[in-house]
Amino acid sequence: MSIRSNVISEIRQIGVETNKELPPLTDDLALLDSGLDSLAIAILVARVEDALGIDPFTESGDISYPVTLGDFIRFYENAPRLSDVDSRQAG
């Protein structure tokens, strides 16, 4: 499953679990308008990290955070996998 598919799937699952009706999940959708509160976003981040082995929030030197869904997905697509980071730190 691609990163995009995984993120979209997790957002939809969180929407179901929290009984939230979500807007269309397009790249230009602002995360603040996604229907997910801060706890739901934290759950999303944890689930995506578990599924993909990627945590761009702790590995990124970039201090800007994603604003739109498209930004969020690209943030993950451009992040190193945790296994890559672990192997660099071990060496």
OpenMM code with the backbone's topology and positions (N, CA, C; nanometers):
from openmm import Vec3, app, unit

residues = "MET SER ILE ARG SER ASN VAL ILE SER GLU ILE ARG GLN ILE GLY VAL GLU THR ASN LYS GLU LEU PRO PRO LEU THR ASP ASP LEU ALA LEU LEU ASP SER GLY LEU ASP SER LEU ALA ILE ALA ILE LEU VAL ALA ARG VAL GLU ASP ALA LEU GLY ILE ASP PRO PHE THR GLU SER GLY ASP ILE SER TYR PRO VAL THR LEU GLY ASP PHE ILE ARG PHE TYR GLU ASN ALA PRO ARG LEU SER ASP VAL ASP SER ARG GLN ALA GLY".split()
positions = [
    Vec3(0.0852, -0.1172, 0.0000),
    Vec3(0.0000, 0.0000, 0.0000),
    Vec3(0.0901, 0.1239, 0.0000),
    Vec3(0.0599, 0.2210, -0.0827),
    Vec3(0.1396, 0.3429, -0.0914),
    Vec3(0.1203, 0.4279, 0.0342),
    Vec3(0.2103, 0.5215, 0.0532),
    Vec3(0.1980, 0.6132, 0.1666),
    Vec3(0.0668, 0.6889, 0.1577),
    Vec3(0.0343, 0.7412, 0.0392),
    Vec3(-0.0907, 0.8150, 0.0204),
    Vec3(-0.2103, 0.7285, 0.0575),
    Vec3(-0.2144, 0.6084, 0.0074),
    Vec3(-0.3267, 0.5188, 0.0365),
    Vec3(-0.3370, 0.4878, 0.1843),
    Vec3(-0.2219, 0.4664, 0.2479),
    Vec3(-0.2208, 0.4362, 0.3904),
    Vec3(-0.2741, 0.5537, 0.4714),
    Vec3(-0.2284, 0.6735, 0.4419),
    Vec3(-0.2730, 0.7924, 0.5157),
    Vec3(-0.4234, 0.8120, 0.4978),
    Vec3(-0.4712, 0.8049, 0.3747),
    Vec3(-0.6140, 0.8234, 0.3472),
    Vec3(-0.6963, 0.7161, 0.4189),
    Vec3(-0.6506, 0.5925, 0.4131),
    Vec3(-0.7210, 0.4831, 0.4789),
    Vec3(-0.7286, 0.5053, 0.6300),
    Vec3(-0.6191, 0.5471, 0.6902),
    Vec3(-0.6174, 0.5717, 0.8349),
    Vec3(-0.7092, 0.6883, 0.8726),
    Vec3(-0.7107, 0.7929, 0.7912),
    Vec3(-0.7993, 0.9068, 0.8189),
    Vec3(-0.9444, 0.8611, 0.8148),
    Vec3(-0.9790, 0.7853, 0.7139),
    Vec3(-1.1169, 0.7358, 0.7034),
    Vec3(-1.1524, 0.6469, 0.8227),
    Vec3(-1.0595, 0.5608, 0.8638),
    Vec3(-1.0831, 0.4723, 0.9779),
    Vec3(-1.1036, 0.5538, 1.1062),
    Vec3(-1.0231, 0.6554, 1.1258),
    Vec3(-1.0377, 0.7407, 1.2440),
    Vec3(-1.1714, 0.8138, 1.2386),
    Vec3(-1.2115, 0.8577, 1.1202),
    Vec3(-1.3429, 0.9211, 1.1041),
    Vec3(-1.4553, 0.8284, 1.1462),
    Vec3(-1.4461, 0.7020, 1.1058),
    Vec3(-1.5472, 0.6024, 1.1435),
    Vec3(-1.5460, 0.5818, 1.2950),
    Vec3(-1.4279, 0.5643, 1.3514),
    Vec3(-1.4154, 0.5377, 1.4950),
    Vec3(-1.4653, 0.6537, 1.5818),
    Vec3(-1.4537, 0.7748, 1.5309),
    Vec3(-1.4946, 0.8925, 1.6079),
    Vec3(-1.6303, 0.9467, 1.5640),
    Vec3(-1.6951, 0.8733, 1.4738),
    Vec3(-1.8265, 0.9147, 1.4222),
    Vec3(-1.8250, 1.0551, 1.3620),
    Vec3(-1.7170, 1.0869, 1.2900),
    Vec3(-1.7048, 1.2164, 1.2232),
    Vec3(-1.7311, 1.1990, 1.0751),
    Vec3(-1.8113, 1.2871, 1.0216),
    Vec3(-1.8282, 1.2894, 0.8767),
    Vec3(-1.7174, 1.3772, 0.8203),
    Vec3(-1.6352, 1.3186, 0.7373),
    Vec3(-1.5191, 1.3886, 0.6847),
    Vec3(-1.5502, 1.4508, 0.5487),
    Vec3(-1.4875, 1.5630, 0.5196),
    Vec3(-1.5026, 1.6224, 0.3862),
    Vec3(-1.4239, 1.5387, 0.2854),
    Vec3(-1.4393, 1.5685, 0.1560),
    Vec3(-1.3575, 1.4983, 0.0555),
    Vec3(-1.2090, 1.5169, 0.0876),
    Vec3(-1.1346, 1.4088, 0.0858),
    Vec3(-0.9933, 1.4123, 0.1242),
    Vec3(-0.9075, 1.4425, 0.0019),
    Vec3(-0.8940, 1.5710, -0.0257),
    Vec3(-0.8161, 1.6184, -0.1398),
    Vec3(-0.6845, 1.6773, -0.0907),
    Vec3(-0.5882, 1.6883, -0.1811),
    Vec3(-0.4571, 1.7417, -0.1437),
    Vec3(-0.4643, 1.8829, -0.0874),
    Vec3(-0.5588, 1.9627, -0.1329),
    Vec3(-0.5646, 2.1015, -0.0862),
    Vec3(-0.6505, 2.1210, 0.0388),
    Vec3(-0.7019, 2.0135, 0.0958),
    Vec3(-0.7808, 2.0218, 0.2182),
    Vec3(-0.6902, 2.0609, 0.3343),
    Vec3(-0.7227, 2.1717, 0.4011),
    Vec3(-0.6467, 2.2135, 0.5192),
    Vec3(-0.6695, 2.1120, 0.6309),
    Vec3(-0.5635, 2.0724, 0.6983),
    Vec3(-0.5771, 1.9750, 0.8067),
    Vec3(-0.6736, 2.0262, 0.9141),
    Vec3(-0.6756, 2.1567, 0.9364),
    Vec3(-0.7676, 2.2147, 1.0347),
    Vec3(-0.9130, 2.1988, 0.9924),
    Vec3(-0.9369, 2.1790, 0.8634),
    Vec3(-1.0728, 2.1622, 0.8107),
    Vec3(-1.1058, 2.0159, 0.7811),
    Vec3(-1.0188, 1.9248, 0.8226),
    Vec3(-1.0352, 1.7838, 0.7881),
    Vec3(-1.1401, 1.7126, 0.8728),
    Vec3(-1.1817, 1.7743, 0.9818),
    Vec3(-1.2754, 1.7090, 1.0722),
    Vec3(-1.2052, 1.6331, 1.1832),
    Vec3(-1.0722, 1.6290, 1.1786),
    Vec3(-0.9944, 1.5610, 1.2819),
    Vec3(-0.9436, 1.6637, 1.3827),
    Vec3(-0.9627, 1.6341, 1.5109),
    Vec3(-0.9091, 1.7223, 1.6139),
    Vec3(-0.7640, 1.6854, 1.6421),
    Vec3(-0.7016, 1.7533, 1.7377),
    Vec3(-0.5594, 1.7293, 1.7637),
    Vec3(-0.5330, 1.5872, 1.8119),
    Vec3(-0.6228, 1.5301, 1.8901),
    Vec3(-0.6051, 1.3919, 1.9342),
    Vec3(-0.6123, 1.2961, 1.8151),
    Vec3(-0.7074, 1.3190, 1.7255),
    Vec3(-0.7204, 1.2336, 1.6071),
    Vec3(-0.5969, 1.2450, 1.5178),
    Vec3(-0.5406, 1.3649, 1.5059),
    Vec3(-0.4177, 1.3826, 1.4267),
    Vec3(-0.3029, 1.3060, 1.4928),
    Vec3(-0.2942, 1.3109, 1.6251),
    Vec3(-0.1890, 1.2373, 1.6968),
    Vec3(-0.2054, 1.0867, 1.6748),
    Vec3(-0.3282, 1.0390, 1.6776),
    Vec3(-0.3547, 0.8976, 1.6505),
    Vec3(-0.3137, 0.8625, 1.5083),
    Vec3(-0.3470, 0.9493, 1.4142),
    Vec3(-0.3090, 0.9287, 1.2743),
    Vec3(-0.1577, 0.9169, 1.2604),
    Vec3(-0.0846, 1.0083, 1.3214),
    Vec3(0.0614, 1.0072, 1.3139),
    Vec3(0.1167, 0.8760, 1.3715),
    Vec3(0.0639, 0.8334, 1.4865),
    Vec3(0.1109, 0.7086, 1.5488),
    Vec3(0.0816, 0.5873, 1.4605),
    Vec3(-0.0374, 0.5835, 1.4029),
    Vec3(-0.0742, 0.4695, 1.3186),
    Vec3(0.0084, 0.4637, 1.1904),
    Vec3(0.0315, 0.5793, 1.1301),
    Vec3(0.1113, 0.5815, 1.0073),
    Vec3(0.2554, 0.5414, 1.0388),
    Vec3(0.3073, 0.5885, 1.1516),
    Vec3(0.4422, 0.5483, 1.1909),
    Vec3(0.4496, 0.3970, 1.2115),
    Vec3(0.3507, 0.3403, 1.2804),
    Vec3(0.3486, 0.1949, 1.3020),
    Vec3(0.3401, 0.1179, 1.1708),
    Vec3(0.2561, 0.1654, 1.0807),
    Vec3(0.2339, 0.0944, 0.9541),
    Vec3(0.3511, 0.1066, 0.8581),
    Vec3(0.4136, 0.2237, 0.8542),
    Vec3(0.5151, 0.2492, 0.7527),
    Vec3(0.6576, 0.2580, 0.8055),
    Vec3(0.6725, 0.2689, 0.9372),
    Vec3(0.8069, 0.2845, 0.9926),
    Vec3(0.8676, 0.4186, 0.9594),
    Vec3(0.7824, 0.5209, 0.9536),
    Vec3(0.8276, 0.6558, 0.9188),
    Vec3(0.7777, 0.7525, 1.0254),
    Vec3(0.8685, 0.8362, 1.0777),
    Vec3(0.8300, 0.9414, 1.1716),
    Vec3(0.8999, 1.0710, 1.1324),
    Vec3(0.8432, 1.1433, 1.0368),
    Vec3(0.9099, 1.2642, 0.9882),
    Vec3(0.9127, 1.3773, 1.0900),
    Vec3(0.8299, 1.3697, 1.1921),
    Vec3(0.8234, 1.4781, 1.2896),
    Vec3(0.9443, 1.4797, 1.3816),
    Vec3(1.0052, 1.3656, 1.4090),
    Vec3(1.1245, 1.3638, 1.4926),
    Vec3(1.2513, 1.3570, 1.4096),
    Vec3(1.2415, 1.3122, 1.2860),
    Vec3(1.3599, 1.2965, 1.2026),
    Vec3(1.3856, 1.4166, 1.1126),
    Vec3(1.2876, 1.5027, 1.0974),
    Vec3(1.3006, 1.6148, 1.0046),
    Vec3(1.3715, 1.7313, 1.0703),
    Vec3(1.4663, 1.7895, 0.9992),
    Vec3(1.5287, 1.9134, 1.0442),
    Vec3(1.4448, 2.0333, 1.0035),
    Vec3(1.3452, 2.0077, 0.9227),
    Vec3(1.2552, 2.1114, 0.8742),
    Vec3(1.1604, 2.1512, 0.9865),
    Vec3(1.1523, 2.2809, 1.0169),
    Vec3(1.0672, 2.3244, 1.1270),
    Vec3(0.9256, 2.3592, 1.0827),
    Vec3(0.8989, 2.3533, 0.9536),
    Vec3(0.7634, 2.3813, 0.9073),
    Vec3(0.6820, 2.2525, 0.9074),
    Vec3(0.5597, 2.2624, 0.9530),
    Vec3(0.4722, 2.1462, 0.9605),
    Vec3(0.3681, 2.1524, 0.8500),
    Vec3(0.3171, 2.0381, 0.8098),
    Vec3(0.2203, 2.0343, 0.6999),
    Vec3(0.0924, 2.1095, 0.7346),
    Vec3(0.0396, 2.1800, 0.6348),
    Vec3(-0.0829, 2.2578, 0.6526),
    Vec3(-0.2004, 2.1882, 0.5850),
    Vec3(-0.1757, 2.1298, 0.4696),
    Vec3(-0.2814, 2.0625, 0.3942),
    Vec3(-0.2597, 1.9114, 0.3969),
    Vec3(-0.3603, 1.8380, 0.3551),
    Vec3(-0.3479, 1.6934, 0.3463),
    Vec3(-0.2363, 1.6556, 0.2494),
    Vec3(-0.2274, 1.7260, 0.1385),
    Vec3(-0.1199, 1.7001, 0.0425),
    Vec3(0.0175, 1.7227, 0.1043),
    Vec3(0.0316, 1.8304, 0.1832),
    Vec3(0.1576, 1.8566, 0.2536),
    Vec3(0.1896, 1.7422, 0.3490),
    Vec3(0.0877, 1.6962, 0.4220),
    Vec3(0.1041, 1.5886, 0.5187),
    Vec3(0.1548, 1.4616, 0.4506),
    Vec3(0.0931, 1.4265, 0.3388),
    Vec3(0.1336, 1.3069, 0.2652),
    Vec3(0.2756, 1.3222, 0.2122),
    Vec3(0.3089, 1.4374, 0.1540),
    Vec3(0.4446, 1.4603, 0.1020),
    Vec3(0.5484, 1.4592, 0.2138),
    Vec3(0.5092, 1.5072, 0.3323),
    Vec3(0.5970, 1.5055, 0.4487),
    Vec3(0.6431, 1.3624, 0.4766),
    Vec3(0.5495, 1.2686, 0.4677),
    Vec3(0.5820, 1.1263, 0.4874),
    Vec3(0.6563, 1.0695, 0.3680),
    Vec3(0.6165, 1.1057, 0.2477),
    Vec3(0.6820, 1.0524, 0.1284),
    Vec3(0.8292, 1.0930, 0.1221),
    Vec3(0.8624, 1.2088, 0.1756),
    Vec3(0.9987, 1.2604, 0.1684),
    Vec3(1.0824, 1.2289, 0.2923),
    Vec3(1.0244, 1.1626, 0.3910),
    Vec3(1.0950, 1.1319, 0.5153),
    Vec3(1.1713, 1.0003, 0.5035),
    Vec3(1.2858, 0.9911, 0.5721),
    Vec3(1.3556, 0.8619, 0.5737),
    Vec3(1.2796, 0.7622, 0.6596),
    Vec3(1.2870, 0.6378, 0.6231),
    Vec3(1.2266, 0.5319, 0.7053),
    Vec3(1.3081, 0.5175, 0.8331),
    Vec3(1.2426, 0.4800, 0.9418),
    Vec3(1.3120, 0.4654, 1.0695),
    Vec3(1.4258, 0.3657, 1.0601),
    Vec3(1.4104, 0.2614, 0.9802),
    Vec3(1.5175, 0.1625, 0.9648),
    Vec3(1.6401, 0.2253, 0.8990),
    Vec3(1.6196, 0.3204, 0.8074),
    Vec3(1.7311, 0.3905, 0.7439),
    Vec3(1.8044, 0.4765, 0.8455),
    Vec3(1.7286, 0.5450, 0.9311),
    Vec3(1.7871, 0.6321, 1.0334),
    Vec3(1.8631, 0.5471, 1.1354),
    Vec3(1.8034, 0.4347, 1.1776),
    Vec3(1.8695, 0.3469, 1.2750),
    Vec3(2.0025, 0.2948, 1.2214),
    Vec3(2.0063, 0.2572, 1.0943),
    Vec3(2.1298, 0.2026, 1.0376),
    Vec3(2.2364, 0.3118, 1.0257),
    Vec3(2.1977, 0.4355, 1.0015),
    Vec3(2.2966, 0.5453, 0.9960),
    Vec3(2.3512, 0.5750, 1.1342),
    Vec3(2.2647, 0.5678, 1.2368),
    Vec3(2.3095, 0.5969, 1.3728),
    Vec3(2.3997, 0.4858, 1.4254),
    Vec3(2.3786, 0.3623, 1.3816),
    Vec3(2.4585, 0.2500, 1.4281),
    Vec3(2.6003, 0.2552, 1.3703),
    Vec3(2.6144, 0.3198, 1.2547),
    Vec3(2.7423, 0.3210, 1.1853),
    Vec3(2.8310, 0.4294, 1.2238),
] * unit.nanometer
topology = app.Topology()
chain = topology.addChain("A")
for resn in residues:
    res = topology.addResidue(resn, chain)
    for name in ("N", "CA", "C"):
        topology.addAtom(name, app.Element.getBySymbol(name[0]), res)
